Amino acid sequence: MTQLTIVANIKANPDKIELVRSELLKLIEATRAENGCINYDLHQDNENPAHFMFYENWETRDLWQTHMNAPHLADYMTATEGAVAEFSLNEMTVIG
């Protein structure tokens, strides 16, 4: 099966930037240790500090789906409830 690339955009409410940032940082170590994780890189926009982006690569979509049900992701969702203004996720495949 083809490797899966995920691009996740998270936009924090202006008064919750530091909360969201700290909670996103907590995800990195646990996720990088997960089966199938090739890379899991968090970025913060230079012009808009409320905008965060994860660039991820997974061996398979099934392994990424397992990640989506991981306890540390559920903890993040609980901790940031009401703090995220926008969230989008794209499942992508390298074509060249």
SULCOR-V83919 format. One record per backbone hydrogen bond with DSSP energy under -1.0 kcal/mol. CO is the residue of the C=O (numbers start at 0). NH is the residue of the N-H. E is the energy in kcal/mol with one decimal. If there is no record, write none. Layout:
BEGIN
co/nh/e
CO/NH/E
CO/NH/E
END
This chain:
BEGIN
co/nh/e
3/57/-2.9
4/91/-3.6
5/55/-2.7
6/89/-2.3
7/53/-2.5
8/87/-2.3
9/51/-3.4
10/84/-2.5
10/85/-1.7
12/15/-2.6
15/19/-2.6
16/20/-2.8
17/21/-2.5
18/22/-2.2
19/23/-2.7
20/24/-2.4
21/25/-1.2
23/26/-1.2
26/30/-2.3
27/31/-2.8
28/32/-1.1
30/33/-1.7
33/36/-1.7
35/58/-2.5
38/56/-2.2
40/54/-2.6
42/52/-2.3
47/50/-2.3
49/11/-3.0
50/44/-2.7
51/9/-2.9
52/42/-2.6
53/7/-2.3
54/40/-2.6
55/5/-2.4
56/37/-2.9
56/38/-1.4
57/3/-2.3
59/63/-1.5
60/64/-2.6
61/65/-1.8
62/66/-1.7
63/67/-2.2
66/69/-2.2
69/73/-1.6
70/74/-2.4
71/75/-1.7
72/76/-2.2
73/77/-2.1
74/78/-2.5
75/79/-2.0
79/82/-2.8
82/12/-3.1
85/10/-2.9
87/8/-2.9
89/6/-2.1
91/4/-2.9
END
